[in-house]
């Protein structure tokens, strides 16, 4: 099985308003469209084929009906509008049926693959399949898996202008940092399930954390737990485990900024 970082879901009250927040940091986000059968809508910011989805609820009644069979919509219903921030990631693959079989063999409950679609503002409908893998032993949701109808090459061509639209120049996704209490537990589970390589533990002095990184095409996953007093220890006293810091690389350096409940940082590409 092969996986790439597909996207990070950022729950927000107003996806169109989130576009303006991203713009203040020099990042280009644009209206994505509506998920008619789920009652949700989004705006998107791309870094290559990896992207952020600013996801909000458009029709709460429809979303509540869809949530019965759609785990991500259920999470949106539970958290919005009161809690905004990063929530969950999607891993991209071309072998979604194989992934479903492996997850079942390992004892995980699965939902899907289920079909999804979104109609863009230009009237074009984008289609994909999604697989939700449920881990009842952890409060940290596992990634969901996505398989697009289009090939990566076709999507790259289709999205070229939007990928290169950042006012601060070319930007790539470096890594996404997860705040957790037990880095060994989560990295062992994730790396084993998806067949991904993980690093040896290392110290991040800026976060005051011990970290393990899982290597992933399109953006690595860094799991961090407090190594003493510091930023991360303070963060986990007030928040649940999950992704909280997106580190990007670009032509300019921009210090860490909070946008709608989560943190963004751009490091200058060396």
C-alpha positions as CSV (number, residue, x, y, z in Angstrom):
1,X,0.0,0.0,0.0
2,X,1.2,3.5,-0.8
3,X,0.0,6.7,0.9
4,X,0.4,10.4,0.6
5,X,-0.7,13.3,2.7
6,X,-3.9,14.4,1.1
7,X,-5.5,17.1,3.3
8,X,-6.0,18.5,6.8
9,X,-9.5,19.2,7.9
10,X,-9.8,22.5,9.8
11,X,-13.3,23.0,11.3
12,X,-14.4,26.7,11.1
13,X,-17.6,28.6,11.5
14,X,-17.3,30.3,8.2
15,X,-15.1,28.8,5.5
16,X,-15.4,31.9,3.3
17,X,-14.2,34.1,6.1
18,X,-11.3,31.7,6.7
19,X,-10.1,32.7,3.2
20,X,-9.5,36.2,4.5
21,X,-7.6,34.9,7.6
22,X,-5.3,32.9,5.4
23,X,-4.8,35.8,3.1
24,X,-3.4,37.9,6.0
25,X,-0.6,35.4,6.3
26,X,0.1,35.5,2.6
27,X,-1.6,32.2,1.8
28,X,-4.1,31.8,-1.0
29,X,-7.4,30.0,-0.2
30,X,-10.4,29.8,-2.4
31,X,-14.0,28.7,-2.2
32,X,-14.2,24.9,-2.8
33,X,-17.9,24.3,-3.0
34,X,-20.8,22.5,-1.3
35,X,-21.3,18.9,-0.1
36,X,-25.0,18.8,-0.9
37,X,-25.8,15.5,0.8
38,X,-23.8,16.2,3.9
39,X,-24.9,19.8,4.5
40,X,-21.3,21.1,4.6
41,X,-19.2,23.5,2.5
42,X,-15.5,24.4,2.3
43,X,-12.7,26.6,1.2
44,X,-9.3,25.2,0.3
45,X,-5.6,26.2,0.4
46,X,-3.2,24.0,-1.6
47,X,0.5,23.3,-1.2
48,X,1.3,21.0,-4.1
49,X,-1.4,18.3,-3.9
50,X,-1.5,18.6,-0.1
51,X,-4.1,21.0,1.2
52,X,-6.1,22.4,4.0
53,X,-9.8,22.1,4.0
54,X,-11.6,24.8,5.9
55,X,-14.8,22.9,6.6
56,X,-18.1,24.4,7.9
57,X,-21.7,23.4,8.3
58,X,-24.1,25.0,5.7
59,X,-27.3,23.1,6.5
60,X,-27.3,21.7,10.1
61,X,-30.4,19.6,9.7
62,X,-29.0,17.9,6.6
63,X,-25.6,17.5,8.3
64,X,-27.3,15.8,11.3
65,X,-29.0,13.3,9.0
66,X,-25.8,12.6,7.1
67,X,-23.8,12.2,10.3
68,X,-25.3,8.8,11.0
69,X,-23.1,7.3,8.3
70,X,-20.4,9.9,7.9
71,X,-17.9,10.1,10.8
72,X,-16.3,13.4,9.8
73,X,-19.7,15.2,9.6
74,X,-20.5,13.8,13.0
75,X,-17.4,15.4,14.4
76,X,-18.3,18.7,12.8
77,X,-21.7,18.5,14.4
78,X,-20.2,17.8,17.8
79,X,-17.7,20.7,17.7
80,X,-19.1,23.5,15.6
81,X,-19.8,26.3,16.0
82,X,-18.2,26.5,19.4
83,X,-14.8,24.9,18.8
84,X,-12.8,25.7,15.7
85,X,-9.4,24.2,14.8
86,X,-7.5,21.4,13.1
87,X,-9.4,18.1,13.5
88,X,-8.3,15.2,11.2
89,X,-6.2,14.3,8.3
90,X,-6.9,12.3,5.1
91,X,-4.3,10.0,3.5
92,X,-4.5,9.5,-0.3
93,X,-4.2,6.1,-1.9
94,X,-5.1,4.2,-5.1
95,X,-5.7,1.0,-3.1
96,X,-8.6,1.9,-0.9
97,X,-10.2,-1.6,-1.0
98,X,-6.9,-3.1,0.1
99,X,-6.7,-0.6,3.0
100,X,-10.2,-1.6,4.1
101,X,-9.3,-5.3,4.1
102,X,-6.1,-4.7,6.1
103,X,-7.8,-2.5,8.7
104,X,-10.5,-5.2,9.2
105,X,-7.9,-7.9,9.5
106,X,-6.2,-5.9,12.2
107,X,-9.4,-5.7,14.2
108,X,-10.5,-2.1,13.4
109,X,-14.1,-1.3,12.6
110,X,-14.5,0.4,9.3
111,X,-17.2,2.5,7.6
112,X,-16.9,2.5,3.8
113,X,-15.5,3.0,1.3
114,X,-18.3,5.5,0.7
115,X,-18.7,7.8,-2.3
116,X,-18.3,11.5,-2.0
117,X,-18.7,14.5,-4.3
118,X,-18.5,18.2,-4.3
119,X,-19.8,20.7,-6.9
120,X,-17.3,23.5,-7.5
121,X,-18.3,27.1,-8.2
122,X,-17.6,26.5,-11.9
123,X,-20.2,23.8,-12.0
124,X,-17.8,20.9,-12.2
125,X,-18.5,18.0,-9.8
126,X,-15.5,16.3,-8.2
127,X,-15.8,12.7,-7.0
128,X,-13.9,10.4,-4.6
129,X,-14.2,7.5,-2.2
130,X,-13.6,7.7,1.5
131,X,-12.8,5.0,4.2
132,X,-13.2,5.7,7.9
133,X,-11.2,3.5,10.3
134,X,-12.5,3.6,13.9
135,X,-10.3,3.2,16.9
136,X,-12.4,2.8,20.0
137,X,-9.3,2.6,22.2
138,X,-8.2,6.1,21.5
139,X,-9.6,9.6,21.6
140,X,-7.2,10.6,18.8
141,X,-9.1,9.8,15.5
142,X,-7.2,7.8,13.0
143,X,-6.7,9.3,9.5
144,X,-9.5,8.6,7.0
145,X,-8.4,7.4,3.6
146,X,-9.4,9.0,0.3
147,X,-9.2,7.8,-3.3
148,X,-9.9,10.4,-6.0
149,X,-11.5,9.6,-9.3
150,X,-8.8,11.7,-11.0
151,X,-5.1,10.8,-11.2
152,X,-2.6,12.9,-9.3
153,X,-1.2,14.1,-12.6
154,X,-4.7,15.3,-13.8
155,X,-5.4,17.0,-10.5
156,X,-2.0,18.8,-10.6
157,X,-2.8,20.2,-14.0
158,X,-6.4,21.2,-13.0
159,X,-5.2,22.9,-9.8
160,X,-2.0,24.6,-11.1
161,X,-3.1,28.2,-10.8
162,X,-4.5,27.7,-7.3
163,X,-1.5,25.8,-6.1
164,X,0.8,28.7,-7.2
165,X,-1.4,31.5,-6.0
166,X,0.2,32.4,-2.6
167,X,1.3,36.0,-2.3
168,X,4.4,34.9,-0.4
169,X,5.5,32.7,-3.3
170,X,5.8,29.0,-3.6
171,X,4.8,27.2,-0.4
172,X,5.2,23.5,0.5
173,X,3.8,21.5,3.4
174,X,6.7,20.4,5.6
175,X,5.0,18.7,8.6
176,X,1.9,18.6,10.8
177,X,2.5,18.4,14.5
178,X,0.2,16.4,16.8
179,X,0.0,17.1,20.6
180,X,-0.3,13.8,22.4
181,X,0.5,12.3,25.8
182,X,2.1,9.1,24.5
183,X,4.1,9.3,21.3
184,X,5.2,5.7,21.3
185,X,1.6,4.4,21.5
186,X,0.3,6.5,18.6
187,X,3.2,6.3,16.3
188,X,3.4,2.5,16.6
189,X,-0.3,2.2,15.8
190,X,-0.3,4.6,12.9
191,X,3.0,3.3,11.3
192,X,1.9,-0.3,11.7
193,X,-1.6,0.2,10.2
194,X,-0.5,2.2,7.2
195,X,3.0,0.7,6.7
196,X,4.8,4.0,7.3
197,X,8.4,4.5,8.6
198,X,8.9,6.3,11.9
199,X,12.0,8.0,13.3
200,X,13.8,7.6,16.6
201,X,12.7,10.0,19.3
202,X,14.2,13.5,19.2
203,X,13.8,16.7,21.2
204,X,12.1,19.9,19.9
205,X,13.3,22.6,22.2
206,X,10.9,25.2,20.8
207,X,7.9,23.1,21.8
208,X,9.4,21.7,24.9
209,X,8.6,18.2,23.6
210,X,9.9,14.8,22.8
211,X,8.9,13.9,19.2
212,X,8.7,11.0,16.8
213,X,8.1,11.7,13.1
214,X,6.3,9.5,10.6
215,X,7.5,9.9,7.1
216,X,4.8,10.6,4.5
217,X,4.9,11.8,1.0
218,X,3.4,15.3,0.8
219,X,3.9,16.2,4.4
220,X,5.4,14.4,7.4
221,X,3.5,13.7,10.7
222,X,5.2,14.7,13.9
223,X,3.9,13.4,17.2
224,X,5.0,15.5,20.2
225,X,4.6,14.9,23.9
226,X,5.7,17.3,26.7
227,X,9.3,16.8,27.9
228,X,8.7,19.2,30.8
229,X,7.3,22.7,31.3
230,X,6.8,24.6,28.1
231,X,4.5,25.5,25.3
232,X,3.2,22.0,24.6
233,X,2.6,21.1,28.3
234,X,0.5,24.3,28.6
235,X,-1.3,23.5,25.4
236,X,-2.3,20.0,26.5
237,X,-3.7,21.3,29.8
238,X,-6.3,23.2,27.8
239,X,-6.9,21.0,24.7
240,X,-7.5,17.4,23.7
241,X,-4.9,15.4,21.8
242,X,-4.7,16.1,18.1
243,X,-3.1,18.2,15.3
244,X,-2.3,21.8,16.3
245,X,0.6,23.2,14.4
246,X,1.1,23.2,10.6
247,X,4.7,23.9,9.5
248,X,5.1,25.1,5.9
249,X,8.2,25.9,3.9
250,X,8.4,28.8,1.5
251,X,10.4,31.7,0.0
252,X,9.7,33.8,3.1
253,X,9.8,33.1,6.8
254,X,6.7,33.9,8.8
255,X,6.6,33.4,12.6
256,X,3.9,31.2,14.2
257,X,0.4,32.6,14.0
258,X,-2.9,31.4,15.3
259,X,-5.7,31.1,12.8
260,X,-9.1,30.1,13.9
261,X,-8.0,27.8,16.8
262,X,-4.8,26.3,15.4
263,X,-1.2,27.4,14.6
264,X,0.6,28.0,11.3
265,X,4.3,28.6,10.7
266,X,6.3,29.3,7.5
267,X,10.0,28.5,7.5
268,X,12.2,29.9,4.8
269,X,13.3,27.2,2.3
270,X,17.0,26.6,2.6
